[in-house]
Structures are given as C-alpha cells and as structure tokens.
C-alpha cells in the first residue's frame, strides 16, 4: 500500500506541486519585475484565476471520463511546453510590449493547465484516502504536506531564479512540469486513476457537482465558510508583491520568503492536525483553526513592519492548512466516487471564486488603502467561518 501510494500518488504530485507553486507565485513576481506596475501585477493574478475557474467544469468531466493518469500527464506536458515558449520569448524580448504580452498570456495559460493536473491529482488522492478507511485524514495530510512543501520551496526558488533572469525561472519550471508528465506516464493507470467512470456513466460536469454539494449539507456549509476565508487569503496573495516590495521596501526574494515561511508553518500545523483529529475529531480542530486564522488576518492589516507581516501571514496560512485537512477529509468521506471529479471541480470552483476578485481589488486599490481592504476581508472571513462551524457543531459528518 505504501509503495503504491509513493509511486502512484505522491511522486507525481510532488513534481506537479512544485511546478504549480513556482508558476502561481512566480508569475505575478515576473510581471512586477518585467512591467514595474502594481496594476498589471493585480491583473495578472486575476488572469491566472479567471481561466482556471472557466476550466473547472470541463476538467472534472474529462477526469471522470478519461481517467486521472491521462489528464494529469497531458496537462503537465502542456504547461511545460507553454513555459518553454515563454522562456524563449522573454530571452529574445526581455522588456517592452512583447514581454508584457508574454507574461500576461503565461498567467492565463498556466492557470488553465494547472487546474487540469490538480483535479486529476486530487481525484487520485481521494480514491487513495477512501481505500485507507478510518485513516483517510492521514493520506490527505500527506498530500497537503506535499503541497505545502512545494509552497515552502517554490516561491523562494522562483524569487531567487528571478534574480538571474526571467528565462531561467521559466526554464526550471518547465523541467519540473515535464518531470511530472513523465512520472504520470510511468505510473500504472490503476494507481493514478482508480475511479475512472464507465463512458456511459460519466459525470455531466458542474451541474452534477453542484447537485451533489446541495445534497451534502455538511460539505456545503464548510465550502461557504472557506469561500469567504479565501477572499482574505487571496487578497494577501495578490497584493503580496506590492505590499512587500513597494510598502515595506523589500526585494522580490522577500516576497517568496513570506510564502515559504507560511508553508513551513503549515507543514507543522498539518502534522499536528493528523494527531489532533485522531483524538478530538474534525469539528474542534476545524473551529480552532478558523478562529486562529481570522485573528491573524485582522492583525496582518496592522502589521508595522515586514517581519511582523511575515509572521502573521504564516500563522494565517498555517490555520488555513488545518482547515484544508478538514475539508479534504470530509469530501473524500462524503462524495460518491462515480461523481468525485465533477463534485471536486464544483467545490474548488466555489472556493476559488474570490481569487480573481482579489486580483481585481489589488489592481484598483491604492497602496495606502491596502490595509483597510485586508481588514474588511478579515471581518468577512471571521463571520463566514463562525457561521459555518456554528451550523456544523452537531453535524454527525464532522463527529464520525
């Protein structure tokens, strides 16, 4: 079981997650370094997420019909080719309109392809968690640990490589994407796509996913609370380069260090949550993480310097990691396997709707007003999580 998980789930996920982290956090840095524009940085963040949201329904249905292995491999390969083309163009045109157009197109293209590989990897991970039975949260914690390890190293690596030049950063991300595609090809289909649906019974897409969420109140309430929470975390991600570079006067490498510190704190939290859920259950752990995250976000709006900002963002994202373990465990437990890809797509679509909104807010908000927007987002986050966990306090799905 362990060897099968390592080869079939964990290794492909590791390579893909590192490429995901470098592109997601590195491309907004690339835009800021190339254009020196806070507005274009915010718009690039929105461009990363809007096509992702548009691709979710299609991605879930394709995974349900074709299997996770094929979708994962082709999506990683496509992202690698797009990044390679971008590296060549930026090498030939390091500045000017061509460079600006290249980085903005890369933001949109990598966003779409990354979501296909992510849906495929999550579908395989959920199947492995179901096979683990009562230890499902441990499998999900390992997967989340892989993601956070990638987030620990990816942004910092992207920031360091960016100092040597944009083509170099994109070249390394290309290699990681191609490695993920190769690992998926070497993986037995039964390991990476265990729940592939028969062609005549494949999911109808987002409509099926939304219906499934509506039929599972526990999942629905948790998704609502986390959606409002994601507006706060999304805004901190979108505005991070502007806050760190222009407000605190730090370098692009310092932006990557913020998210690397956040990932390190999240890794510790995920490890603790594995044992805390064993002893206490899902609800107490989730409610505690929600309270800590809301307080940290409120404090981040008033951070007096870069170090305080880094610590508070790390605490916020660590708490968010605990909430992610609760959500992943709950959805792997409740969602029917034959509709998992489509329901996962619908769930993530709802959860990620705040991210393009955060990008637009960053583009429209003056530098001096960013703290006020963070405060507003933190209040909405606290309200959403309080209502969600208040409704779920006696729900058996979080007590089992």
Residue pairs with C-beta under 8 A, 6 or more apart in sequence:
1 131
4 191
5 128
5 139
5 142
7 187
7 191
8 124
8 128
8 187
8 188
8 191
8 192
9 121
9 124
9 125
9 128
9 143
9 191
9 192
10 142
10 143
10 146
11 183
12 72
12 121
12 180
12 183
12 184
12 187
12 192
13 121
13 125
13 143
13 146
13 147
14 146
14 149
14 150
15 76
15 176
15 177
15 179
15 180
15 183
16 72
16 76
16 117
16 118
16 121
16 176
16 177
16 180
17 146
17 147
17 149
17 150
17 151
17 154
18 150
18 153
18 154
18 176
19 76
19 79
19 80
19 114
19 173
19 176
19 177
19 180
20 114
20 117
20 118
20 150
20 154
21 150
21 151
21 153
21 154
21 155
21 158
22 154
22 155
22 157
22 158
22 169
22 172
22 173
22 176
23 79
23 83
23 106
23 110
23 114
23 173
24 48
24 114
24 154
25 151
25 154
25 155
25 158
25 237
25 255
25 256
25 259
26 154
26 155
26 158
26 159
26 161
26 162
26 169
26 173
27 44
27 48
27 103
27 106
27 107
27 110
28 41
28 44
28 45
28 48
28 107
28 238
28 240
28 241
29 158
29 159
29 162
29 241
29 252
29 255
29 256
30 103
30 106
30 162
30 166
30 169
30 170
31 37
31 40
31 41
31 44
31 103
31 104
31 107
32 38
32 40
32 41
32 241
32 242
32 245
32 252
33 162
33 166
33 252
34 90
34 94
34 95
34 99
34 100
34 103
34 166
35 41
35 99
35 100
35 103
38 242
38 246
38 362
38 363
38 367
39 363
40 100
40 104
40 363
41 238
41 241
41 242
41 362
41 363
42 238
42 239
42 242
42 359
42 360
42 361
42 362
42 363
42 364
43 104
43 359
43 360
43 363
44 103
44 104
44 107
44 359
45 107
45 237
45 238
45 355
45 356
45 358
45 359
45 362
46 238
46 355
46 356
46 358
46 359
46 360
46 363
47 104
47 107
47 108
47 111
47 359
48 107
48 108
48 110
48 111
48 355
48 359
49 111
49 352
49 355
49 356
49 359
50 108
50 111
50 356
51 108
51 109
51 111
51 112
52 111
52 112
52 114
52 115
52 352
53 349
53 352
53 353
53 356
54 112
55 112
55 115
55 116
56 115
56 119
56 206
56 345
56 346
56 348
56 349
57 205
57 206
57 209
57 342
57 345
57 346
57 349
58 205
59 71
59 115
59 116
59 119
59 120
59 341
59 345
60 119
60 203
60 205
60 206
60 209
60 341
60 342
60 343
60 344
60 345
60 346
61 202
61 203
61 204
61 205
61 341
61 342
61 345
62 71
62 116
62 341
63 71
63 116
63 119
63 120
63 123
63 341
64 196
64 197
64 202
64 203
64 338
64 339
64 340
64 341
64 342
65 196
65 197
65 199
65 202
65 203
66 196
67 189
67 192
67 193
67 196
68 120
68 121
68 123
68 124
68 192
68 193
68 196
68 341
69 120
69 184
69 187
69 189
69 192
69 193
70 193
71 116
71 117
71 119
71 120
72 116
72 117
72 120
72 121
72 124
72 180
72 181
72 184
72 192
73 181
73 184
73 185
74 116
74 181
75 113
75 114
75 116
75 117
75 120
76 113
76 117
76 177
76 178
76 180
76 181
76 184
77 177
77 178
77 181
78 113
79 109
79 110
79 113
79 114
79 117
79 177
80 174
80 175
80 177
80 178
80 181
82 106
82 109
82 110
82 113
83 106
83 110
83 170
83 171
83 173
83 174
83 177
84 170
84 171
84 174
86 102
86 103
86 105
86 106
86 170
87 166
87 167
87 168
87 170
87 171
87 174
88 167
89 98
89 99
89 102
90 99
90 102
90 103
90 166
90 167
90 170
91 167
92 98
93 99
93 102
94 165
94 166
103 166
106 170
115 348
117 180
118 348
119 341
119 344
119 345
119 348
120 192
120 193
122 344
122 348
123 193
123 195
123 340
123 341
123 344
124 191
124 192
124 193
124 194
125 139
125 140
125 143
125 328
125 332
126 195
126 328
126 331
126 332
126 335
126 340
126 344
127 194
127 195
127 337
127 340
128 139
128 194
129 136
129 137
129 139
129 140
129 328
129 329
129 332
130 136
130 332
130 333
130 337
131 194
132 138
132 139
136 329
136 332
136 333
137 273
137 274
137 277
137 278
137 282
137 325
137 328
137 329
138 274
140 325
140 328
140 329
140 332
141 270
141 271
141 273
141 274
141 325
143 328
144 266
144 270
144 321
144 324
144 325
144 328
145 267
145 270
145 271
148 263
148 264
148 266
148 267
148 270
148 321
149 263
149 267
150 263
151 259
151 260
151 262
151 263
151 266
152 260
152 263
152 264
152 267
153 260
153 263
154 259
155 255
155 256
155 257
155 258
155 259
155 260
155 263
156 253
156 256
156 257
156 259
156 260
157 172
157 256
158 169
158 173
158 256
159 251
159 252
159 253
159 254
159 255
159 256
159 257
160 253
160 256
161 168
161 169
161 172
162 169
162 252
162 253
163 252
163 253
184 192
189 196
195 337
195 338
195 340
197 203
197 338
197 341
201 338
203 209
203 338
203 339
203 341
203 342
203 343
204 342
205 342
205 345
206 342
206 345
206 346
206 349
208 339
208 342
208 343
208 346
209 339
209 342
209 343
209 344
209 345
209 346
209 347
210 346
212 335
212 336
212 339
212 342
212 343
212 346
213 219
213 220
213 223
213 343
213 346
213 347
213 350
214 220
216 334
216 335
216 397
217 395
218 330
218 334
218 392
218 395
218 397
218 398
219 330
219 331
219 334
219 335
219 347
219 397
221 387
221 388
221 391
221 392
221 395
222 286
222 326
222 327
222 330
222 388
222 392
223 327
223 347
223 350
223 351
224 384
224 387
224 388
225 290
225 384
225 385
225 387
225 388
225 389
226 323
226 327
226 351
226 384
226 385
226 388
227 350
227 351
227 353
227 354
227 384
228 354
228 380
228 381
228 383
228 384
228 385
229 290
229 293
229 294
229 320
229 323
229 381
229 384
229 385
230 351
230 352
230 354
230 355
231 354
231 357
231 358
231 377
231 380
231 381
232 297
232 316
232 374
232 377
232 378
232 380
232 381
233 297
233 316
233 317
233 320
234 354
234 355
234 357
234 358
234 359
235 358
235 361
235 362
235 373
235 374
235 377
236 297
236 300
236 313
236 316
236 374
237 259
237 355
237 358
238 355
238 358
238 359
238 361
238 362
239 358
239 361
239 362
239 365
239 370
239 373
239 374
240 255
240 258
240 259
240 313
241 252
241 255
242 362
242 367
242 370
243 309
243 370
244 250
244 254
244 255
244 258
244 306
244 309
245 251
245 252
245 254
245 255
246 367
247 367
247 370
248 254
248 305
248 306
248 309
250 306
254 306
257 310
258 309
258 310
258 313
258 314
259 313
259 317
261 310
261 311
261 313
261 314
262 313
262 314
262 316
262 317
262 318
263 317
264 314
265 314
265 315
265 317
265 318
266 317
266 318
266 320
266 321
267 321
268 318
269 289
269 318
269 319
269 321
269 322
270 321
270 322
270 325
272 322
273 285
273 289
273 321
273 322
273 325
273 326
274 325
276 284
276 285
277 285
277 325
277 326
277 329
281 398
281 399
282 326
282 329
282 330
282 398
282 399
283 389
283 392
283 393
283 395
283 398
283 399
285 322
285 325
285 326
286 322
286 323
286 326
286 389
286 392
286 398
287 389
288 322
289 319
289 320
289 321
289 322
289 323
289 326
290 319
290 323
290 385
290 386
290 388
290 389
291 385
292 315
292 318
292 319
293 315
293 316
293 319
293 320
293 323
293 381
293 385
294 378
294 381
294 382
294 385
296 312
296 313
296 315
296 316
296 319
297 312
297 316
297 374
297 377
297 378
297 381
297 382
298 375
298 378
298 379
298 382
299 312
300 309
300 312
300 313
300 316
300 374
300 378
301 371
301 372
301 374
301 375
301 378
302 371
302 375
303 309
303 312
323 385
326 398
330 397
330 398
331 343
331 344
331 347
333 397
333 400
334 397
335 343
335 344
336 343
361 373
362 370
365 373
392 398
